[in-house]
Structure formats: structure tokens, C-alpha cells
Amino acid sequence: MRNKIFLFLAFFPLQFLAAQAYKKASPLAHTFSIVARDSATGEMGVAVQSHWFSVGTSVSWAEAGVGAVATQSFTNKSFGIRGLNLLRSGLTAQQTLDSLLATDEGRDVRQVAIVDVHGNVAVQTGKSCIDYAGHIKGNGFSVQSNMMLTNKVPAAMAAAFERSKGKVLAERLLAALDAAQAAGGDIRGKQSAAIIVVPGKSNNQPWNERLVDLRVDDNPVPLVELRRLYNTQVAYEHMNNGDLAVEKADMQKAMQEYNAAMKMFPQNLEMQYWTAITLANNKQLRQAIPVLKKVFAADANWKELTRRLPKVGLLTVSDSELKSILAL
């Protein structure tokens, strides 16, 4: 048996063996992903799931006003940063992909997809990616997968993305991931997932240009957790919109936004508390009192926090009103 193994290795390309071995510079990320651009908003994004720890740190890359990159299979992580740099320099998605692969000795085990700021798409599935491996390039998007349980994953992803047209880009990306999993997903199972969405134009504030940036590094049902995190972000966006409405003295709009947030997460004390504090600060203490009473009953620490707010100007009620609040 040992002689047979040696004979096999002698005739097997050593370069391929080296490429197939795990390397820190080229981590394993056998997975499914989608890169896409929303033609209406210009937003661009990438979403991914894998049975590999922290897939989002290897596969998904995006930059406002530039594009999005997914680099997977035997991942060349440098393709993320280098790809965005090439796009920023003015190269198209295809020119960028060609440049990245031109000097890559491991190109046959790479799977890479790129969308640029104009919606051009380029994708490669290397001939030595592990079955089932493939991709589908559509109008402004690409779906790609390798080491799948079935060969139906790319078609399921593409159909889900196209079927969800009209929804925000993040929702469409998540729909594509859900469809991939429903079609069989990674043959090894599930572990991590990630999603990034960036604006079509940069505001020259790179620290403030991730519309969505969520990762699930290790979870038995990563897509369920990723969806929960996304919904939480949406709820907090409603809270922020409510705060902006308060600043404009539009209390009707503020309460619509606050109620939308709390409807999504009715057990979230944070949302309930700050909604009530905003009401109190806007001379609507009668509406705030029952909410605060409920929050204080659930966790007395919120009452202690309330004592500290007037000192820093975050609670602007009168002394008598404060006393009534703390008596709850």
C-alpha cells in the first residue's frame, strides 16, 4: 500500500498538491457567495456562508464608490485589497480579475467574483475547484459556489436574487444565501456567514461607509443569526430615524419610527427605554410613564441609569417629574 501511495505521488503534479494544502496566506474557504450591485441605488455588496470559521474575514471585500470582491475556494486573501485597488485605479471588473489571475500560480483552485461601480461583473471558477463547483453571472451580479452538496446551488441563488428585485440590496443578498442553503449548501454543513453593503458613491469618510457590515463567525445556524443581526440593525435604524424626527419636532414621525423598531423587537428594553426618555424630554411624560414602569420592573438598573441622565443633559424633565419617574 505504501509503495502505491509513493507511486501515486510521483506522478501527481507537486504544484497541485502544494496548492491544495492549507496555507496561512491562502486559507480554505469552500463556500457559496454573491456579489451584486443595485442598479437603482448604486449600492454594492457581497454575502457569503461556509462551513469554515470566520469566513467573512477571508472572502468578502467591498468599498464605497469602488466595488465588491468575493475570493474563495483556496482563498487568495490579497485579491480583496488588490482587487479593490485595481478597481479604484479605473480598471473594469474583468480587467481586474485578469490582472489578479495573471501571476497567480494557484489560479486553478481559485474562485473569484467581482462587481465594479458600473455594474460590470467578472467571475472565475478554477478547473480544480472541488465539486460541485460553478457560477452564474447575471445582470449586475454573480453567484458562485464550490464544494456544494448538489449542483443546484448557483441556479437557486440567481433565481432568488432576481425574484427579489425591488427589495433593498441587503435583503436580496440574504435571500440568495437562504436559497443556496435550501438547495443543499456546503457539503460539510454550516458554520459562519457575512454580509457587506456599501454606497455606490464615496463621501470621503471611509470610516462611515458601510451601510451593512455583519459577521457570524461561529454558529450552528449562521444564516439564521445573520438575519437576526440584520433585522436588529434595521430596528436600530428606525430608532435613529425617530431621533432625527424629534430634532425636527415631528413627534408623529418619531413615534412611528420608534414603534416600528419596538414592533420588530418587543422584548428589547433598550429601545423601549430610550423611546420613553425621548417622550419625557418632549413633554409627553404621561405616555412615557407606563413604558418606563415596564422597563424598571424588568431590570432595576434602568432606574439607576435614569438618576444619572439629568447631570449630562440627557433627561430634561423638572425635579418633580424626575421624582415621579423614580417613584415608579
Secondary structure, DSSP 8 states (H G I E B T S, - for coil): -HHHHHHHHHHS-HHHHHHHS-BTTB-EE-EEEEEEE-TTT--EEEEEEESSTTGGGTSEEEETTTEEEEEEEE--THHHHHHHHHHHTT--HHHHHHHHHHT-TTGGGEEEEEEETT--EEEEE-TTS-SS-EEEEETTEEEEE-SBSSTTHHHHHHHHHHHTTTS-HHHHHHHHHHHHHHTT-BTT---EEEEEEE-SS--S-GGG--SEEEEE-S-SSHHHHHHHHHHHHHHHHHHHHHHHHHHTT-HHHHHHHHHHHHHH-TT-HHHHHHHHHHHHHTT-HHHHHHHHHHHHHH-THHHHHHHHTGGGTS----HHHHHHHHT-
